[in-house]
Amino acid sequence: MSSLTDIIFLLLIFFMLTSSLVTQNAINLKLPSSVSKVVAPKSGNVSIDPNGSFFWNGKRVTYGELERNVRAQVNASPNPRDYALVIYADEEAEWKYVTQVYNLALKLNIKVVAATRPE
């Protein structure tokens, strides 16, 4: 019985160590810093790289595709009022692209959260 316990503890340690190596965002973005400690519920992720390219949940998309994907996910959500769109915008990205995503969220009446890195 103790060998089974040892194996379970080894597996637990293995998964704890490897889960810390998983990246939050596969796109290499340099997020702006913030002192805020608020953690928002996530429903969908939009990343904006320094060139103004949009990424929906890690996949590069055009703005039209982004709008269709967000709209489809909001409509499929069990409670659209609780849907939150998290924007990961590189600090070098132009604000006009971030504003486009904010306007999309406003049009769909969903919450928006800007992701930052801790200072």
C-alpha positions in Angstrom: 0.0 0.0 0.0 2.8 2.4 0.7 4.3 2.0 -2.7 1.0 3.1 -4.3 1.1 6.1 -2.0 4.6 6.9 -3.1 3.6 6.7 -6.8 0.7 9.0 -6.2 2.9 11.6 -4.5 5.4 11.4 -7.3 2.7 11.9 -9.9 1.4 14.8 -7.9 4.8 16.5 -7.6 5.4 15.9 -11.4 2.1 17.5 -12.4 2.7 20.4 -10.0 6.1 21.1 -11.5 5.1 20.7 -15.1 1.9 22.8 -14.7 4.0 25.8 -13.7 5.9 25.6 -16.9 2.8 26.0 -19.1 2.6 29.5 -20.5 -0.4 31.6 -20.1 -0.1 33.1 -23.6 1.7 31.3 -26.4 2.3 34.6 -28.2 5.4 36.4 -27.0 3.9 39.7 -25.8 5.4 42.3 -23.5 2.4 43.3 -21.4 2.3 46.7 -19.7 2.8 46.7 -15.9 0.3 47.4 -13.2 0.0 47.3 -9.5 -3.6 46.0 -9.6 -4.2 42.6 -8.0 -7.6 41.9 -9.5 -8.1 38.6 -11.3 -10.9 38.5 -13.7 -12.9 35.5 -14.9 -11.8 34.5 -18.3 -14.1 33.6 -21.2 -12.1 34.5 -24.3 -8.6 35.8 -25.0 -7.7 38.4 -27.6 -4.0 39.1 -28.1 -2.6 42.0 -30.1 1.0 41.9 -31.1 3.2 45.0 -31.8 2.3 44.8 -35.5 -1.4 45.0 -34.8 -2.2 41.4 -35.6 -5.1 39.9 -33.7 -5.0 36.4 -32.1 -8.1 34.7 -30.9 -7.2 32.1 -28.2 -3.7 31.8 -29.7 -4.8 31.6 -33.4 -4.0 34.5 -35.8 -7.3 36.0 -37.2 -8.5 39.0 -39.0 -10.7 41.6 -37.3 -13.8 40.2 -39.1 -13.0 36.6 -38.0 -12.4 37.9 -34.5 -15.8 39.6 -34.4 -17.5 36.4 -35.7 -15.6 34.2 -33.1 -16.4 36.5 -30.2 -20.1 36.8 -31.2 -20.4 33.0 -31.6 -18.8 32.4 -28.2 -21.0 35.0 -26.5 -24.1 33.5 -28.1 -23.0 30.0 -27.0 -22.3 31.1 -23.5 -24.8 29.9 -20.9 -24.8 33.3 -19.3 -23.7 36.1 -21.7 -23.8 38.7 -19.0 -20.9 37.0 -17.2 -18.8 36.7 -20.4 -15.5 38.5 -20.1 -13.1 39.2 -22.9 -9.4 39.5 -21.8 -7.2 41.6 -24.0 -3.5 40.8 -24.0 -2.0 43.8 -25.9 1.7 44.2 -26.3 2.8 47.5 -24.8 4.2 48.4 -28.3 0.8 47.8 -30.0 -1.0 50.8 -31.3 -4.0 51.8 -29.3 -6.2 51.9 -32.3 -6.2 48.1 -32.4 -7.0 47.9 -28.7 -9.8 50.4 -29.2 -11.2 48.2 -32.0 -11.5 45.3 -29.6 -13.0 47.5 -26.9 -15.6 48.8 -29.4 -16.4 45.2 -30.4 -17.0 44.4 -26.7 -19.2 47.5 -26.3 -21.2 46.5 -29.3 -21.8 43.0 -28.0 -22.4 44.3 -24.4 -19.7 42.2 -22.8 -17.1 42.9 -20.2 -13.5 43.7 -21.1 -10.4 43.2 -19.0 -7.0 44.5 -20.0 -4.3 42.0 -19.0 -1.1 43.4 -17.4 2.0 42.0 -15.8 2.8 42.8 -12.1 5.3 45.5 -11.4 
